[in-house]
């Protein structure tokens, strides 16, 4: 029973892709409880623990309530801040930006956009306009740390960066899942309610689920499917081997393929180089097993395939996504019920991401460069700052934490110290915010109205659109992200939404929804403020998703040829590596998301109070290590100290740490600073060696490391008793 003085508001989570429906209990203007919304027509009461625990973020006393201005030099590690009025802050920031650009040029200003902005409908709908308002080519985002490999591949293959046919989990008979752990991360670039229930249902109806991963992930069980333990950063070769089996042994219908695609022979010439006998050893999966995967995939009545961050973040994520698409196409499963399908959603938004030029590369200060969805490689951010001919001198960070998410935090920190101005827009004063000149307080997703805008972008398995009002008013002087940036631009003399006496940041969303006969006003009257949309039509892959002028998929984009030699070089390097070479991967856990949620006491449990190094018992024994040892993880890029935890789910030769830790200087985050962990990205390659030039995607997994017992005194030791083998 809900108390009479409590009202309930239907809303939804904005931590990750599913956007699970939530019910907020509100009493006296305060949210007193978040719970799964059992009335939601799609999610029907499913939500993970992260969504319901978000109330601890909303109520956190460490949250920012007022704009802050730094009063001491950035060279001092600890920032001293004092409150400042919004108008004063906006005027001063705009004034400093004018001075910097007059001295150094328009590209002296850079903007970095973090992951949470993708789940902020009002901001996301206006992101392009806001970016244009700052009039700079120096745009960076967390996308080049997680998904840009897919955007670059789709732009070349389909002609549009937002064309991402998703696995039809509701109908598939075979699901091949690479580099993803849906039990923990709930999948990316696919929106689906309770993904594990959908995966278990494949098994229940007699289908097959097969995970390909360097560890036996939590998603694998007798109710789902087994794991093929692959060597990290070799998924491209595995997929090329599977495709080789399909096109040269099993066979395919060439007439059907050529009805939808071109440059078939060029693809065959490329794939001919990767027979399973050649690539089996480097993948760690024997040739007969790879052959069987290809056979079973093609023999299934329908089969779907999917890859996520664990593949994207490798050196060849773009080529891997290319091979994945070709496996679906040549097996006859692309655009087929139960295969990989394009979900139109509320409108044909894919058209807005159509490729503008066949060759996106240009001569930049560091050789040939490109942007992906407007973004430069974040791995080069220090180089751009230190570029003597055209330096970045000011940086605006929107809901991001690049010091923890971009590789090589030491180098990046030194570069940040050289900047004349740093502004962060966030819920907290983060590690990056600690270096800022101005820290501007943003609303959280309980304090703003919203639309699940990203869910409507062509990747929803169960398409729907949901509106939520602001559940409670914003506390203190918090403002929406779009308002904060618009207010700064106003002071810069740029036209903004705020010039309208009644600004509507959802005008573009309302216009888009008209295609489906919807509007925000109409949604607000519906149960759970939600409209369920028609089921995806498999044929829309070819009629909508493909945006090339000739309407055909490009089986062998010319753009990819610049990476052919790299693929051969990496294959040779992998084949020549010593048998005991350790590979570091990123491990997702139930206790955090990137650098989010670090200040929640509920998630500081046992071994997860810090960021341990997870290692196979076989690897610990041969190195004379035991669980609980303080170890040094090092390579030519850097080193970190961690506590060793044994994990028998890892493939021997693979070690794992979690991305987003390293909160030691976050003086605005009390819980996180007491449990700082270490930033594993110190071990990632940086500069021109740190990313895939096809996609600007940073390499953050499959990194060669060495592990030794620490010789110095223990640092931040974690009690690992009873930690067990899995997260």
C-alpha positions as CSV (number, residue, x, y, z in Angstrom):
1,X,0.0,0.0,0.0
2,X,1.2,3.5,-0.9
3,X,0.8,6.1,1.9
4,X,-1.9,8.7,1.2
5,X,0.7,11.5,1.3
6,X,2.9,9.7,-1.4
7,X,2.4,10.2,-5.1
8,X,3.8,7.9,-7.7
9,X,5.5,9.0,-10.9
10,X,6.2,6.7,-13.9
11,X,9.7,7.3,-15.1
12,X,12.7,5.3,-16.5
13,X,16.3,4.6,-15.8
14,X,19.0,6.4,-17.8
15,X,22.1,4.5,-16.8
16,X,22.3,2.1,-19.8
17,X,20.5,1.1,-23.0
18,X,17.4,-0.7,-21.8
19,X,16.0,2.4,-20.1
20,X,14.1,0.2,-17.7
21,X,10.7,1.5,-16.5
22,X,10.8,2.7,-12.9
23,X,8.2,3.9,-10.4
24,X,9.2,6.8,-8.2
25,X,7.5,7.4,-4.8
26,X,7.4,11.1,-4.0
27,X,6.6,12.6,-0.6
28,X,6.9,16.3,0.3
29,X,8.9,17.0,-2.9
30,X,11.4,14.3,-2.3
31,X,11.9,10.9,-4.0
32,X,11.7,8.3,-1.2
33,X,11.8,5.2,-3.2
34,X,12.6,3.9,-6.7
35,X,11.2,0.5,-7.8
36,X,10.6,-1.4,-11.0
37,X,7.5,-0.3,-12.8
38,X,5.3,-3.4,-13.0
39,X,2.7,-1.6,-15.1
40,X,5.3,-0.7,-17.8
41,X,4.0,-2.2,-21.1
42,X,7.5,-3.3,-22.2
43,X,9.7,-3.8,-19.1
44,X,6.8,-5.2,-17.0
45,X,8.6,-4.8,-13.6
46,X,12.2,-5.6,-14.7
47,X,15.0,-3.4,-13.6
48,X,18.5,-4.2,-12.4
49,X,19.8,-3.1,-9.0
50,X,21.7,-0.1,-10.4
51,X,18.6,1.7,-11.5
52,X,16.8,1.4,-8.1
53,X,20.0,2.3,-6.2
54,X,20.3,5.5,-8.3
55,X,18.4,7.2,-5.5
56,X,21.6,7.2,-3.6
57,X,23.1,9.4,-6.3
58,X,20.2,11.7,-6.3
59,X,20.3,12.1,-2.5
60,X,24.1,12.1,-2.2
61,X,25.3,15.0,0.0
62,X,28.4,15.3,-2.2
63,X,26.3,16.3,-5.2
64,X,26.9,19.8,-6.7
65,X,24.2,22.3,-5.9
66,X,25.8,25.6,-7.0
67,X,28.3,26.7,-9.7
68,X,31.8,26.7,-8.3
69,X,34.9,28.8,-9.4
70,X,38.5,27.7,-8.7
71,X,40.5,30.2,-6.7
72,X,43.9,28.6,-6.8
73,X,46.3,27.6,-9.6
74,X,45.7,24.3,-11.4
75,X,49.2,23.3,-10.7
76,X,48.1,22.6,-7.1
77,X,46.6,19.1,-6.9
78,X,43.8,20.1,-4.5
79,X,41.4,22.6,-6.0
80,X,40.0,25.4,-3.8
81,X,36.5,26.5,-5.0
82,X,34.0,29.1,-4.1
83,X,30.4,29.5,-5.1
84,X,29.7,31.8,-8.0
85,X,26.4,33.2,-9.5
86,X,25.2,31.6,-12.7
87,X,25.2,34.9,-14.6
88,X,28.7,35.7,-13.4
89,X,30.0,32.2,-14.3
90,X,28.5,32.3,-17.8
91,X,29.8,35.8,-18.4
92,X,33.3,35.0,-17.2
93,X,33.6,31.8,-19.1
94,X,32.4,33.4,-22.3
95,X,34.9,36.3,-21.8
96,X,37.8,34.0,-21.3
97,X,36.8,31.9,-24.3
98,X,36.7,35.1,-26.5
99,X,40.2,36.1,-25.3
100,X,41.6,32.6,-25.9
101,X,40.2,32.3,-29.4
102,X,41.3,35.8,-30.3
103,X,44.8,34.8,-29.3
104,X,45.0,31.2,-30.6
105,X,42.2,30.8,-33.1
106,X,38.7,29.1,-33.2
107,X,40.1,25.6,-32.6
108,X,41.6,26.6,-29.3
109,X,38.4,25.5,-27.7
110,X,37.6,21.8,-27.4
111,X,34.5,20.0,-26.2
112,X,34.5,16.6,-24.6
113,X,31.1,14.8,-24.3
114,X,30.7,11.9,-21.9
115,X,28.6,8.8,-22.0
116,X,25.7,9.9,-19.9
117,X,24.8,12.6,-22.4
118,X,23.6,9.9,-24.8
119,X,20.8,9.0,-22.3
120,X,19.8,12.7,-21.8
121,X,17.0,13.2,-24.4
122,X,16.9,17.0,-24.3
123,X,20.7,17.3,-24.6
124,X,21.1,14.5,-27.2
125,X,18.3,16.1,-29.4
126,X,20.2,19.4,-29.4
127,X,23.8,18.1,-29.3
128,X,24.5,19.0,-32.9
129,X,23.2,22.5,-32.5
130,X,25.1,23.1,-29.3
131,X,28.3,21.8,-31.0
132,X,27.9,24.2,-33.9
133,X,27.4,27.0,-31.4
134,X,30.9,26.5,-30.1
135,X,32.3,26.7,-33.7
136,X,35.2,24.3,-33.2
137,X,36.5,21.2,-35.0
138,X,38.0,20.0,-31.7
139,X,35.3,17.7,-30.6
140,X,35.9,14.6,-28.6
141,X,33.7,12.1,-26.8
142,X,33.5,8.8,-24.8
143,X,32.3,7.3,-28.1
144,X,35.9,6.7,-29.1
145,X,36.4,4.7,-26.0
146,X,33.4,2.4,-26.5
147,X,31.4,2.3,-29.8
148,X,33.0,4.3,-32.6
149,X,34.3,1.1,-34.3
150,X,30.7,0.2,-35.0
151,X,29.7,3.7,-36.3
152,X,32.7,3.8,-38.6
153,X,32.0,0.3,-39.9
154,X,28.3,0.9,-40.5
155,X,29.0,4.2,-42.3
156,X,31.2,2.3,-44.8
157,X,29.1,-0.8,-45.1
158,X,25.6,0.6,-45.1
159,X,26.3,4.3,-45.9
160,X,25.0,5.5,-42.5
161,X,26.7,5.4,-39.1
162,X,23.5,4.7,-37.3
163,X,22.6,1.6,-39.3
164,X,23.0,-1.2,-36.8
165,X,20.9,-4.3,-37.5
166,X,20.3,-6.0,-34.1
167,X,19.9,-9.7,-33.3
168,X,16.3,-10.7,-33.3
169,X,16.4,-12.3,-29.9
170,X,12.6,-12.7,-29.8
171,X,12.7,-15.2,-32.7
172,X,16.2,-16.4,-33.3
173,X,17.2,-20.1,-33.2
174,X,20.9,-19.4,-32.8
175,X,22.5,-16.5,-31.0
176,X,26.3,-15.9,-31.4
177,X,27.4,-13.3,-28.9
178,X,31.0,-11.9,-28.9
179,X,32.6,-9.6,-26.4
180,X,29.5,-8.9,-24.4
181,X,28.3,-9.9,-20.9
182,X,24.5,-9.2,-20.9
183,X,24.0,-10.4,-17.4
184,X,26.2,-7.5,-16.2
185,X,26.1,-4.8,-18.9
186,X,22.6,-5.3,-20.5
187,X,24.2,-5.0,-24.0
188,X,24.9,-1.8,-26.0
189,X,23.5,-0.4,-29.2
190,X,20.5,-2.6,-28.7
191,X,17.6,-1.7,-26.5
192,X,15.8,-4.7,-25.0
193,X,14.0,-5.4,-21.8
194,X,15.5,-8.0,-19.5
195,X,18.0,-9.3,-22.1
196,X,18.9,-12.4,-20.1
197,X,15.3,-13.5,-20.1
198,X,15.3,-13.2,-23.9
199,X,18.5,-15.2,-24.1
200,X,17.2,-17.9,-21.8
201,X,14.1,-18.1,-24.0
202,X,16.3,-19.0,-27.0
203,X,17.5,-22.0,-25.1
204,X,14.0,-22.9,-23.8
205,X,12.6,-23.1,-27.3
206,X,15.4,-25.5,-28.4
207,X,17.7,-22.9,-29.9
208,X,21.4,-22.4,-29.3
209,X,23.3,-19.6,-27.5
210,X,27.1,-19.4,-27.8
211,X,29.2,-16.7,-26.1
212,X,32.7,-15.9,-27.4
213,X,34.7,-14.3,-24.6
214,X,38.1,-14.6,-22.8
215,X,36.3,-15.6,-19.6
216,X,33.3,-17.8,-18.7
217,X,31.1,-14.8,-18.1
218,X,28.1,-14.6,-15.7
219,X,25.8,-14.7,-18.7
220,X,26.8,-18.3,-19.5
221,X,24.8,-21.0,-17.7
222,X,23.0,-24.3,-18.5
223,X,19.9,-22.1,-19.1
224,X,21.7,-20.0,-21.7
225,X,24.7,-21.4,-23.4
226,X,28.4,-22.1,-23.3
227,X,31.5,-19.9,-23.8
228,X,34.2,-20.3,-26.4
229,X,37.3,-19.0,-24.6
230,X,39.0,-16.8,-27.2
231,X,42.3,-15.1,-26.8
232,X,41.7,-11.3,-26.4
233,X,41.8,-9.0,-29.4
234,X,41.5,-11.8,-31.9
235,X,37.8,-11.7,-32.7
236,X,38.3,-10.3,-36.2
237,X,40.3,-13.4,-37.1
238,X,37.7,-15.7,-35.6
239,X,34.9,-14.0,-37.6
240,X,37.0,-14.0,-40.7
241,X,37.5,-17.7,-40.3
242,X,33.8,-18.3,-39.8
243,X,33.1,-16.3,-42.9
244,X,35.7,-18.2,-44.9
245,X,33.9,-21.5,-44.0
246,X,30.6,-20.1,-45.1
247,X,31.7,-18.7,-48.5
248,X,34.2,-21.5,-49.5
249,X,32.9,-24.7,-47.8
250,X,29.3,-24.4,-46.7
251,X,28.2,-22.3,-49.6
252,X,25.8,-19.3,-50.0
253,X,23.2,-18.0,-52.5
254,X,25.1,-15.6,-54.6
255,X,22.0,-14.4,-56.4
256,X,20.3,-13.4,-53.1
257,X,23.5,-11.7,-51.8
258,X,23.9,-9.7,-55.1
259,X,20.3,-8.6,-54.9
260,X,21.3,-6.6,-51.8
261,X,25.0,-6.1,-52.0
262,X,28.0,-5.2,-54.3
263,X,31.7,-5.9,-54.4
264,X,31.3,-9.6,-53.5
265,X,34.4,-10.8,-55.4
266,X,36.6,-8.2,-53.6
267,X,35.3,-9.5,-50.3
268,X,36.0,-13.1,-51.3
269,X,39.6,-12.1,-52.2
270,X,40.1,-10.7,-48.8
271,X,38.6,-13.5,-46.8
272,X,40.5,-16.1,-48.8
273,X,43.5,-15.1,-46.7
274,X,42.0,-16.3,-43.5
275,X,41.2,-20.0,-43.6
276,X,40.6,-21.5,-40.1
277,X,43.8,-23.5,-40.1
278,X,45.7,-20.2,-40.4
279,X,43.9,-18.3,-37.7
280,X,43.0,-21.0,-35.2
281,X,46.2,-20.8,-33.2
282,X,46.1,-17.0,-32.7
283,X,42.5,-17.1,-31.5
284,X,43.1,-20.0,-29.2
285,X,40.1,-21.9,-30.6
286,X,40.9,-25.0,-32.6
287,X,40.0,-25.2,-36.3
288,X,37.4,-27.9,-36.0
289,X,35.5,-25.9,-33.4
290,X,35.4,-22.8,-35.6
291,X,34.2,-25.0,-38.5
292,X,31.5,-26.4,-36.3
293,X,30.4,-22.9,-35.3
294,X,30.0,-21.9,-39.0
295,X,28.2,-25.1,-39.8
296,X,25.7,-24.8,-36.9
297,X,25.1,-21.1,-37.6
298,X,24.2,-21.8,-41.2
299,X,22.2,-24.9,-40.3
300,X,19.9,-23.2,-37.8
301,X,16.5,-22.1,-39.1
302,X,17.5,-18.6,-38.2
303,X,20.7,-17.2,-36.7
304,X,21.7,-13.9,-35.2
305,X,25.1,-12.4,-34.3
306,X,26.2,-9.6,-32.0
307,X,29.4,-8.0,-30.7
308,X,29.9,-5.3,-28.1
309,X,32.5,-3.4,-26.2
310,X,34.9,-6.3,-25.6
311,X,35.4,-6.4,-29.3
312,X,35.0,-2.7,-30.1
313,X,37.9,-1.8,-27.8
314,X,40.4,-4.0,-29.5
315,X,42.7,-2.9,-32.3
316,X,40.5,-4.1,-35.1
317,X,36.9,-3.5,-33.9
318,X,35.9,-1.9,-37.2
319,X,37.1,-4.9,-39.2
320,X,35.5,-7.3,-36.8
321,X,32.1,-5.5,-37.2
322,X,32.6,-5.8,-41.0
323,X,33.1,-9.5,-40.8
324,X,30.2,-9.9,-38.4
325,X,27.9,-8.1,-40.9
326,X,29.2,-10.3,-43.7
327,X,28.6,-13.5,-41.7
328,X,25.0,-12.4,-41.3
329,X,24.6,-11.5,-44.9
330,X,26.2,-14.5,-46.5
331,X,24.5,-17.0,-44.2
332,X,21.2,-15.6,-45.3
333,X,20.3,-14.1,-41.9
334,X,20.5,-10.4,-42.5
335,X,17.1,-8.9,-42.9
336,X,15.4,-12.1,-41.9
337,X,13.1,-12.9,-39.0
338,X,15.2,-14.4,-36.3
339,X,18.4,-13.1,-37.9
340,X,19.7,-9.5,-37.7
341,X,17.1,-6.9,-38.3
342,X,16.8,-3.1,-38.4
343,X,14.2,-1.6,-36.0
344,X,12.8,1.6,-37.4
345,X,11.3,2.7,-34.1
346,X,9.6,6.1,-34.1
347,X,11.2,7.5,-37.2
348,X,13.8,6.9,-40.0
349,X,16.6,8.6,-38.0
350,X,19.2,6.6,-39.9
351,X,18.9,9.1,-42.8
352,X,20.4,11.8,-40.6
353,X,23.6,9.8,-40.3
354,X,24.1,9.2,-44.0
355,X,27.8,9.2,-45.2
356,X,28.8,12.6,-46.5
357,X,31.9,11.5,-48.4
358,X,33.4,8.2,-49.5
359,X,36.9,9.0,-48.2
360,X,36.6,10.9,-44.8
361,X,40.3,11.2,-44.3
362,X,42.2,14.5,-44.4
363,X,45.8,15.6,-43.7
364,X,45.9,16.6,-40.0
365,X,48.7,17.7,-37.7
366,X,49.4,14.0,-36.9
367,X,49.1,12.5,-40.3
368,X,46.0,11.2,-42.0
369,X,42.9,11.8,-39.7
370,X,39.2,11.6,-39.8
371,X,36.2,12.3,-37.5
372,X,33.6,9.7,-36.6
373,X,30.2,11.2,-35.9
374,X,32.0,14.5,-35.6
375,X,34.5,13.2,-33.0
376,X,38.3,13.2,-33.2
377,X,40.2,10.4,-31.4
378,X,40.3,11.1,-27.7
379,X,43.6,9.1,-27.6
380,X,45.1,12.2,-29.3
381,X,43.7,14.8,-26.9
382,X,47.1,15.5,-25.2
383,X,48.7,15.9,-28.7
384,X,46.1,18.4,-29.7
385,X,46.6,20.3,-26.5
386,X,50.4,20.4,-27.0
387,X,50.3,21.1,-30.7
388,X,52.5,24.2,-31.1
389,X,50.9,25.3,-34.4
390,X,47.2,25.1,-33.3
391,X,46.9,24.3,-29.6
392,X,43.8,23.6,-27.6
393,X,43.8,26.1,-24.8
394,X,40.3,25.7,-23.4
395,X,38.2,22.5,-22.7
396,X,34.5,22.1,-21.8
397,X,33.6,18.7,-20.5
398,X,30.0,17.7,-20.5
399,X,29.0,14.8,-18.2
400,X,32.4,13.1,-18.8
401,X,35.5,12.2,-16.9
402,X,38.3,12.0,-19.5
403,X,41.1,11.7,-16.9
404,X,39.7,8.3,-16.1
405,X,38.2,7.1,-19.4
406,X,41.0,8.1,-21.8
407,X,44.2,6.1,-21.9
408,X,47.3,7.5,-20.2
409,X,46.0,9.6,-17.4
410,X,49.4,10.9,-16.4
411,X,50.1,12.3,-19.8
412,X,46.6,13.7,-20.0
413,X,46.9,15.3,-16.6
414,X,50.1,17.0,-17.6
415,X,48.4,18.3,-20.7
416,X,45.4,19.6,-18.8
417,X,47.8,21.6,-16.5
418,X,48.8,23.6,-19.6
419,X,45.2,24.7,-20.4
420,X,44.1,28.2,-19.8
421,X,40.5,27.2,-19.0
422,X,38.7,24.0,-18.0
423,X,34.9,23.9,-17.5
424,X,33.1,20.8,-16.3
425,X,29.3,20.2,-16.4
426,X,28.5,17.3,-14.0
427,X,26.6,16.0,-11.0
428,X,29.9,15.9,-9.0
429,X,33.3,17.5,-8.7
430,X,35.0,14.5,-10.3
431,X,38.7,13.8,-10.8
432,X,38.5,15.9,-14.0
433,X,36.4,18.5,-12.2
434,X,39.1,18.8,-9.5
435,X,41.3,20.4,-12.2
436,X,38.6,22.7,-13.6
437,X,38.3,26.4,-13.3
438,X,34.5,26.2,-13.2
439,X,32.4,23.3,-12.1
440,X,28.8,23.7,-13.1
441,X,26.0,21.6,-11.4
442,X,23.8,19.6,-13.7
443,X,20.4,18.1,-13.0
444,X,20.2,14.3,-12.6
445,X,17.6,12.3,-14.4
446,X,15.0,12.5,-11.6
447,X,15.2,16.3,-11.9
448,X,14.4,16.8,-15.6
449,X,11.7,15.8,-18.1
450,X,12.9,13.5,-20.7
451,X,12.2,11.2,-23.7
452,X,14.0,7.9,-24.2
453,X,15.4,9.4,-27.4
454,X,18.2,6.9,-27.9
455,X,15.7,4.1,-27.7
456,X,14.1,5.5,-30.8
457,X,17.3,5.5,-32.9
458,X,16.8,2.2,-34.8
459,X,18.2,-0.3,-32.3
460,X,15.1,-1.2,-30.2
461,X,14.1,-4.9,-30.1
462,X,10.8,-3.9,-28.6
463,X,10.2,-0.4,-30.0
464,X,8.5,2.1,-27.7
465,X,8.7,5.7,-26.8
466,X,8.3,7.0,-23.3
467,X,8.0,10.5,-21.8
468,X,8.8,11.3,-18.2
469,X,8.2,14.6,-16.4
470,X,10.7,15.8,-13.9
471,X,10.0,13.6,-10.9
472,X,11.0,16.3,-8.5
473,X,12.2,19.9,-8.9
474,X,16.0,20.4,-9.2
475,X,17.7,21.1,-5.9
476,X,19.7,24.2,-5.4
477,X,20.9,25.9,-8.6
478,X,21.2,22.7,-10.7
479,X,20.4,23.2,-14.4
480,X,19.9,21.0,-17.4
481,X,23.0,20.4,-19.5
482,X,21.5,22.0,-22.6
483,X,20.6,25.1,-20.5
484,X,24.1,25.4,-19.1
485,X,25.8,25.3,-22.5
486,X,23.2,27.6,-24.1
487,X,23.7,30.1,-21.3
488,X,27.4,30.2,-22.0
489,X,26.8,30.6,-25.7
490,X,24.4,33.4,-25.1
491,X,27.2,35.3,-23.4
492,X,29.3,34.5,-26.4
493,X,26.8,36.2,-28.7
494,X,25.6,32.9,-30.2
495,X,21.8,32.4,-31.0
496,X,20.4,29.7,-28.6
497,X,17.2,28.1,-27.4
498,X,17.3,30.5,-24.5
499,X,16.6,33.4,-26.8
500,X,13.0,32.2,-26.9
501,X,10.9,33.3,-23.9
502,X,9.5,29.8,-23.7
503,X,12.4,27.5,-24.9
504,X,11.4,24.0,-26.0
505,X,14.4,21.6,-26.0
506,X,12.2,18.8,-27.2
507,X,10.9,20.6,-30.4
508,X,13.1,18.4,-32.6
509,X,11.8,15.2,-30.8
510,X,8.2,16.3,-31.2
511,X,8.8,16.9,-34.9
512,X,10.4,13.5,-35.3
513,X,7.5,11.7,-33.5
514,X,4.9,13.2,-35.9
515,X,5.8,10.4,-38.4
516,X,4.3,8.0,-35.9
517,X,1.3,10.2,-35.0
518,X,2.7,11.0,-31.6
519,X,3.7,14.0,-29.5
520,X,4.9,14.7,-26.0
521,X,1.5,16.0,-25.1
522,X,-0.1,12.8,-26.3
523,X,2.5,10.6,-24.5
524,X,1.8,12.4,-21.3
525,X,-1.8,11.2,-21.3
526,X,-0.9,7.5,-21.9
527,X,-0.4,4.8,-19.3
528,X,3.2,5.1,-18.0
529,X,3.5,7.9,-20.6
530,X,4.5,5.2,-23.0
531,X,3.5,4.3,-26.6
532,X,4.4,0.9,-27.9
533,X,5.5,1.0,-31.5
534,X,5.1,-1.7,-34.3
535,X,7.4,-4.6,-34.3
536,X,10.4,-4.3,-36.5
537,X,10.1,-5.4,-40.1
538,X,13.1,-7.5,-41.1
539,X,13.1,-6.1,-44.6
540,X,13.8,-2.6,-43.3
541,X,17.5,-3.6,-43.2
542,X,17.5,-3.2,-47.0
543,X,14.8,-0.6,-47.5
544,X,15.7,1.8,-44.7
545,X,19.1,1.0,-43.1
546,X,21.1,0.9,-46.3
547,X,21.7,4.5,-47.3
548,X,24.2,4.2,-50.2
549,X,22.8,5.9,-53.3
550,X,22.6,2.6,-55.2
551,X,20.7,1.0,-52.3
552,X,23.3,-1.8,-51.9
553,X,25.4,-2.9,-49.1
554,X,29.1,-2.5,-49.7
555,X,30.7,-5.9,-49.0
556,X,34.2,-4.6,-49.3
557,X,34.5,-0.9,-48.6
558,X,37.6,0.6,-50.2
559,X,38.1,2.5,-47.0
560,X,39.1,-0.7,-45.2
561,X,42.0,-1.4,-47.5
562,X,44.2,0.9,-45.5
563,X,44.0,-1.6,-42.7
564,X,44.8,-4.8,-44.7
565,X,48.5,-4.6,-43.9
566,X,47.8,-3.8,-40.3
567,X,45.7,-7.0,-40.0
568,X,48.5,-9.1,-41.4
569,X,51.1,-7.4,-39.1
570,X,49.0,-8.0,-36.0
571,X,48.4,-11.6,-37.0
572,X,52.2,-12.1,-37.3
573,X,52.8,-10.4,-34.0
574,X,50.2,-12.6,-32.2
575,X,51.7,-15.7,-33.8
576,X,55.2,-14.8,-32.6
577,X,54.2,-13.9,-29.0
578,X,55.6,-16.1,-26.2
579,X,53.3,-18.7,-24.8
580,X,53.2,-17.1,-21.4
581,X,52.3,-13.6,-22.6
582,X,49.6,-12.1,-20.4
583,X,46.7,-10.1,-22.0
584,X,44.8,-7.5,-20.1
585,X,41.1,-7.2,-20.6
586,X,38.5,-4.9,-19.2
587,X,36.0,-6.5,-16.8
588,X,32.5,-5.3,-16.2
589,X,31.0,-5.8,-12.7
590,X,27.7,-5.4,-11.1
591,X,29.1,-2.6,-8.9
592,X,29.8,0.3,-11.2
593,X,29.3,1.7,-14.7
594,X,32.4,3.3,-16.2
595,X,33.3,6.0,-13.6
596,X,29.6,6.3,-12.5
597,X,28.3,5.1,-9.1
598,X,31.7,5.2,-7.4
599,X,30.3,7.3,-4.6
600,X,27.5,4.9,-3.6
601,X,28.3,3.0,-0.3
602,X,26.0,0.1,-1.3
603,X,28.4,-0.8,-4.1
604,X,31.5,-0.9,-2.0
605,X,31.4,-4.6,-1.0
606,X,34.2,-7.0,-0.3
607,X,36.7,-7.2,-3.1
608,X,34.8,-4.6,-5.0
609,X,35.8,-1.9,-2.6
610,X,38.8,-1.5,-4.9
611,X,40.0,-2.5,-8.4
612,X,41.8,-5.8,-8.0
613,X,43.7,-7.7,-10.7
614,X,41.8,-10.9,-11.6
615,X,44.1,-13.8,-12.7
616,X,43.6,-17.4,-13.6
617,X,44.9,-19.8,-10.8
618,X,47.1,-21.5,-13.4
619,X,48.8,-18.2,-14.1
620,X,49.3,-17.3,-10.4
621,X,50.9,-20.7,-9.7
622,X,53.4,-20.5,-12.5
623,X,54.4,-17.1,-11.3
624,X,54.6,-18.0,-7.6
625,X,51.8,-15.7,-6.7
626,X,48.9,-16.3,-4.3
627,X,45.5,-14.6,-3.8
628,X,45.9,-11.5,-1.8
629,X,49.4,-10.6,-3.0
630,X,50.1,-6.9,-3.8
631,X,51.2,-7.0,-7.4
632,X,52.5,-4.6,-10.0
633,X,50.9,-4.7,-13.5
634,X,53.2,-3.1,-16.0
635,X,54.1,-2.6,-19.6
636,X,55.8,-0.1,-21.8
637,X,53.0,2.4,-21.3
638,X,52.8,2.5,-17.5
639,X,52.2,0.5,-14.4
640,X,49.6,0.1,-11.6
641,X,49.5,-1.5,-8.2
642,X,46.7,-3.9,-7.4
643,X,45.7,-6.7,-5.1
644,X,45.6,-10.2,-6.8
645,X,42.3,-12.1,-6.8
646,X,42.2,-15.6,-8.3
647,X,39.5,-16.1,-11.0
648,X,39.1,-19.6,-12.5
649,X,36.6,-18.2,-15.1
650,X,39.5,-16.5,-17.0
651,X,41.2,-18.2,-19.8
652,X,44.8,-18.9,-18.8
653,X,47.0,-16.0,-20.2
654,X,44.3,-13.5,-19.5
655,X,44.1,-11.0,-16.7
656,X,41.4,-8.5,-16.0
657,X,40.8,-5.2,-14.3
658,X,37.8,-2.8,-14.3
659,X,37.6,0.5,-16.2
660,X,36.8,3.8,-14.5
661,X,38.7,3.5,-11.1
662,X,41.4,5.9,-9.9
663,X,39.4,8.4,-7.8
664,X,42.2,9.3,-5.4
665,X,42.2,13.0,-6.3
666,X,38.3,13.3,-6.4
667,X,38.1,15.5,-3.3
668,X,34.4,16.2,-4.1
669,X,33.6,12.4,-3.8
670,X,33.9,11.2,-0.2
671,X,33.1,7.5,-0.6
672,X,35.0,7.2,-3.9
673,X,38.1,8.9,-2.6
674,X,38.2,6.6,0.4
675,X,38.1,3.6,-2.0
676,X,40.0,5.0,-5.0
677,X,41.3,1.9,-6.8
678,X,43.7,2.4,-9.7
679,X,43.1,3.6,-13.2
680,X,43.8,0.6,-15.5
681,X,43.9,2.9,-18.5
682,X,47.4,3.9,-17.5
683,X,48.4,0.7,-19.2
684,X,46.7,1.6,-22.5
685,X,48.7,2.8,-25.5
686,X,48.4,6.5,-26.2
687,X,49.0,8.9,-29.1
688,X,49.0,7.7,-32.6
689,X,49.6,4.1,-31.4
690,X,46.6,4.2,-29.1
691,X,43.6,4.0,-31.5
692,X,42.3,2.4,-34.7
693,X,42.6,5.1,-37.5
694,X,39.6,3.6,-39.3
695,X,37.3,4.5,-36.4
696,X,39.3,6.6,-33.8
697,X,38.5,3.8,-31.4
698,X,40.9,3.6,-28.5
699,X,42.6,0.3,-27.7
700,X,41.5,-0.5,-24.1
701,X,41.6,-4.3,-24.2
702,X,43.9,-7.1,-25.3
703,X,46.9,-5.2,-23.9
704,X,50.1,-7.0,-23.3
705,X,51.2,-6.8,-19.6
706,X,53.6,-8.3,-17.1
707,X,52.5,-9.1,-13.5
708,X,55.0,-9.3,-10.7
709,X,54.8,-9.3,-6.9
710,X,55.1,-5.7,-5.6
711,X,58.4,-5.0,-3.9
712,X,57.4,-1.9,-2.0
713,X,54.9,-1.6,0.9
714,X,51.3,-2.6,0.1
715,X,49.1,0.2,-1.3
716,X,45.4,0.2,-0.6
717,X,45.2,-3.5,0.2
718,X,41.8,-5.0,-0.1
719,X,40.5,-7.8,2.1
720,X,39.9,-10.6,-0.4
721,X,38.9,-13.4,2.0
722,X,35.8,-15.2,0.7
723,X,35.9,-13.3,-2.5
724,X,35.4,-16.4,-4.6
725,X,36.2,-16.8,-8.3
726,X,33.6,-14.5,-9.9
727,X,32.2,-11.0,-9.5
